[in-house]
């Protein structure tokens, strides 16, 4: 089953051209939704203005090589491995969902555009199933056990806010219905899968799609700002044990001693579970 193109069985009911048209239409909805979201929230205008303001306060100019190194670090850290998540369960759930979604979408495009009504599509059907399963497992794990309002604030998992939750719920519905349809061959499950997919891709303006596109840009911008010395308008952190700092702040030794100790993890000492 997992080695056969699930879309090939639909060719008697839906032409390959119609399938391809649907996929292209969903891509158009995603692009339009992201553009509308960026315009509505003025994200680009904000980033451009903030970058210009920080550039004026830069203490040094970065070379092209330094900027490329920061770009590579951003892609490797924030994009490919999601290192910004300190909660490792949340990080693993995010990675399963992200890579599952990418694999599912890419394999869908390949199966529809390259193989169409051909049942034998090499390894791509297996990748399609793997992507759907990874997407479902990561998504359900997040929905039932990791969401902040459920795990830390005591809210029931079944409490739904449409605009906030349409992204994850439509993702879960899409992956679940895709697997059920592919396994059973039920046309009802297929059309429900199409409904869930359409809901996902047409509600981009309320979902995290736009966020996923400009989040890496924001992470890269932050690295550049700290590297050039503008530090997001934050003051430099002085060496508390240096003579210069003690002269500037003579009360430090009174409260912290001549050699201030490491102050510990602070709020990161334990996860926020105090509901």
C-alpha positions in Angstrom: 0.0 0.0 0.0 2.7 2.5 1.0 4.5 1.9 -2.3 1.6 2.8 -4.5 0.7 6.4 -5.6 -2.6 7.1 -3.8 -3.6 9.7 -6.4 -3.5 7.3 -9.3 -6.7 5.6 -8.1 -8.5 8.9 -8.5 -7.8 9.3 -12.2 -11.1 7.7 -13.2 -13.0 10.3 -11.3 -10.7 13.4 -11.3 -8.4 14.1 -14.2 -4.7 14.7 -13.5 -5.1 18.2 -14.9 -7.8 19.0 -12.3 -5.5 17.7 -9.5 -2.7 19.8 -10.8 -5.0 22.9 -11.0 -6.0 22.4 -7.4 -2.4 22.2 -6.2 -1.5 25.3 -8.1 -4.5 27.1 -6.7 -3.5 26.3 -3.1 0.0 27.6 -3.8 -1.6 30.9 -5.1 -3.7 31.1 -1.9 -0.6 30.7 0.3 1.4 33.4 -1.6 -1.6 35.8 -1.6 -2.2 35.1 2.1 1.4 35.8 3.1 1.5 39.0 1.0 -1.8 40.2 2.6 -0.6 39.4 6.1 2.7 41.2 5.6 0.9 44.3 4.2 -1.7 44.2 6.9 0.8 43.9 9.8 3.4 46.1 8.0 6.0 43.5 8.8 8.4 44.5 6.1 8.1 48.2 6.8 8.9 47.5 10.5 11.9 45.3 9.7 13.3 47.8 7.2 12.9 50.7 9.6 14.3 48.8 12.6 17.3 47.6 10.5 18.0 51.1 9.4 17.8 52.5 12.9 20.1 49.8 14.3 22.6 50.3 11.4 23.0 54.0 12.5 24.0 52.8 16.0 26.4 50.1 14.8 29.8 50.2 16.3 31.4 48.3 13.4 30.5 47.3 9.8 30.2 43.6 9.1 32.0 42.2 6.1 30.3 40.1 3.4 31.9 37.0 4.8 30.6 37.7 8.3 27.1 38.3 7.1 27.2 35.1 5.1 28.4 33.2 8.2 25.5 34.6 10.2 23.1 33.6 7.4 24.4 30.1 7.4 24.2 29.9 11.2 20.6 31.2 11.1 19.6 28.5 8.6 21.4 25.8 10.5 20.1 26.8 13.9 16.7 28.6 13.7 15.5 27.0 10.5 16.8 23.4 10.2 17.1 22.5 13.9 14.8 25.0 15.7 17.4 25.6 18.4 15.4 28.5 19.8 13.1 26.0 21.6 14.5 25.4 25.1 11.8 22.8 25.8 13.2 19.7 24.0 9.7 18.1 23.8 8.4 21.2 22.0 11.4 21.3 19.8 11.0 17.6 18.8 7.3 18.1 18.2 7.9 21.1 16.1 10.6 19.4 14.0 8.3 16.4 13.4 5.5 18.6 12.3 7.7 20.9 10.1 9.6 18.2 8.3 6.5 16.0 8.1 4.6 18.9 6.4 7.5 19.7 4.0 7.8 16.0 3.0 4.1 15.6 2.6 3.7 18.7 0.4 6.7 18.0 -1.7 5.8 14.4 -2.3 2.2 15.4 -3.1 3.5 17.8 -5.8 5.8 15.1 -7.2 3.1 12.4 -7.2 0.5 14.7 -8.9 2.8 16.5 -11.4 5.4 13.8 -12.3 3.4 10.6 -11.9 -0.3 11.6 -12.2 -2.3 8.4 -12.9 0.7 6.0 -12.5 0.5 3.8 -9.5 4.2 3.0 -9.6 6.0 6.2 -8.4 9.2 4.8 -6.9 9.9 5.9 -3.4 7.6 8.9 -3.4 4.5 7.2 -2.1 6.5 6.0 0.9 7.7 9.5 1.5 4.2 10.8 1.2 3.0 8.4 3.9 6.0 9.1 6.1 5.4 12.8 5.9 1.7 12.5 6.8 2.5 10.2 9.8 5.3 12.5 11.0 3.0 15.5 10.6 0.1 13.8 12.5 2.3 12.5 15.4 4.1 15.9 15.9 0.8 17.8 15.6 -1.2 15.6 18.0 1.6 15.6 20.5 1.6 19.4 20.5 -2.2 19.7 20.6 -2.8 17.3 23.5 0.4 17.7 25.6 2.6 20.6 24.8 0.4 23.7 24.2 1.0 26.3 26.8 -2.7 26.9 27.6 -3.1 23.1 28.1 0.1 22.1 29.8 0.8 25.2 31.9 -2.5 27.1 32.2 -4.9 24.3 32.9 -7.2 24.9 29.9 -9.0 21.8 28.4 -7.5 20.5 25.2 -10.8 20.6 23.4 -11.3 24.4 23.9 -10.9 25.9 20.4 -10.4 29.5 19.2 -10.9 29.4 15.5 -8.4 32.0 14.3 -5.7 30.9 16.8 -6.2 27.1 16.2 -7.3 26.8 12.6 -3.7 26.3 11.5 -2.9 23.3 13.7 -6.4 21.8 13.6 -6.5 21.9 9.8 -3.0 20.4 9.6 -4.1 17.6 11.9 -7.3 17.0 9.9 -5.4 17.1 6.6 -2.8 14.5 7.6 -5.3 12.3 9.4 -7.9 12.3 6.6 -5.1 11.7 4.0 -3.9 8.6 5.8 -7.5 7.3 6.2 -8.3 7.9 2.6 -5.1 6.3 1.3 -5.7 3.3 3.5 -9.4 2.7 2.9 -9.8 4.2 -0.6 -13.0 6.0 0.6 -14.1 8.8 -1.6 -15.8 10.5 1.4 -12.4 10.6 3.3 -10.8 12.0 0.1 -13.3 14.9 -0.1 -12.9 15.6 3.6 -9.2 15.6 3.1 -9.7 18.2 0.3 -11.9 20.3 2.6 -9.2 20.2 5.3 -6.5 21.1 2.9 -8.5 23.9 1.4 -9.2 25.3 4.9 -5.5 25.2 5.7 -4.3 27.0 2.6 -7.0 29.6 2.4 -6.7 30.8 6.0 -3.1 31.7 5.8 -3.8 35.3 6.8 -4.8 34.0 10.3 -2.3 31.2 10.5 1.5 30.8 11.0 2.4 30.6 7.3 3.5 34.2 7.1 5.3 33.8 10.5 7.3 30.9 9.1 8.5 33.0 6.2 9.7 36.1 8.1 10.8 34.4 11.3 14.2 33.3 9.8 14.6 36.9 8.5 14.0 38.3 12.0 16.5 35.8 13.5 19.1 36.8 10.9 18.4 40.5 11.6 18.9 40.0 15.3 22.3 38.2 14.8 23.5 41.1 12.6 22.4 43.7 15.1 24.3 42.0 17.9 27.3 41.4 15.8 27.6 45.0 14.7 27.4 46.3 18.3 24.0 48.1 18.2 22.7 45.4 20.5 19.0 46.2 20.1 19.5 49.4 22.1 20.5 47.3 25.2 23.4 48.3 27.3 26.7 46.4 27.3 27.0 43.9 30.1 30.1 44.9 32.1 32.5 42.7 34.0 31.2 43.1 37.6 34.6 42.3 39.1 36.5 44.9 37.1 37.9 48.0 38.8 36.3 50.3 36.2 32.8 48.8 36.9 33.3 49.1 40.7 34.4 52.7 40.3 31.3 53.4 38.1 29.0 51.5 40.4 30.6 51.6 43.9 27.7 49.8 45.6 28.3 46.5 43.7 30.9 45.1 46.2 28.6 46.1 49.1 25.8 43.9 47.8 27.6 41.3 45.7 31.2 41.1 47.0 34.5 41.8 45.3 34.0 38.9 42.9 30.3 38.5 42.1 29.3 34.9 41.6 27.4 33.3 38.7 23.8 34.1 39.4 22.3 30.9 38.0 19.6 30.1 35.5 17.0 32.5 36.9 13.6 32.0 35.3 15.0 29.1 33.2 15.7 27.1 36.3 12.4 25.2 35.9 9.6 25.0 33.3 6.6 27.3 33.9 4.1 24.8 35.5 2.6 26.9 38.3 -1.1 27.0 37.2 
